[in-house]
């Protein structure tokens, strides 16, 4: 069985445990001073659902040293909480320990008394769990660092809100304002103010917030961080929006498709690559290492959809002429391209993966993109010509191919990807494939309305 190379490294000896206990006591004291009584230790499963173990703050030192028990079966949970089995995981046997990442612990502004911390999962013998998605993303960052490359990353967050208890026959949306209209901010100013205040109170730097296209839809962007930190932020942002929404009598959905014929919610990933303080994606056109990295990402996009647009509902969103990035192409500032190069200044230049949505586990999404880009770097791949305009309007001989149009097509591409198998390791790769196959079997043949109804409030 192929396992990631980090599996030879455990969680330290006696000195490491005492250091973790001391750090946990300091963290508990800090959080207690802010009124926290419990810590939500989270991980995101392969269905894209954030799961949690709650730890009373008084037990944080023990949790930091011994971890919190959990079953490996969470790696084969489906979006509807059913389970499947993979080659290596599934069933009632086994146990893992999830450890809070203490330097990411932060009080939740919209949930008084609670704090958030991402978790990392280990086996009982202290070795890393080979299917831990957060550690996969960290491993890809480390492999890039060995090549002298670092990254800045951020996820956009789009969501749709409805009244939790709409009046019979009334409008379920809190605003009937037009797409991108000031009307929506006027109608929802108290709610959006509280979203901003909560995010900022948690140490997140909000760059912009605005109404989006669909009824009741908004988008928020936060500042870029290292890739693992960006994935942590994606989980925290959604938890915060959901918490603020509940306090305003609203319900938030981050699902790829909210209505069968709607544009849905994207979860675009922005990523820039750096070497010795130089942005490899800066300039009029990518060249050298920047081009090779993007070429690797572009080549692997059909397989990467299994990580970045994994739900059967994702394919209701990946429709031409909706800026969802459903064509297998790249373009400079082209919002219809699956891979968009944003130029800006040398500091701001980055690549946007537009075909991703928030059914994705963000750790898998960012780790998979880095793995694909590193493969392109190693092979010195080059990009095809960029696409301008809406691909669907191009003559057939110039039109790029569509990305997979069904979850089964994506799963076939994923299973054929040696790049992603090598990066994920057999245990995680097979778990992802098993979850994709089971969800495809459960939902792939259903009509769009049934797929939307089954997933609308799950993400």
Order of alpha helices (4+ residues) and beta strands (2+ residues): alpha-beta-beta-alpha-beta-beta-beta-beta-alpha-beta-beta-alpha-alpha-beta-beta-alpha-beta-beta-beta-alpha-alpha-beta-beta-beta-alpha-alpha-alpha-alpha-alpha
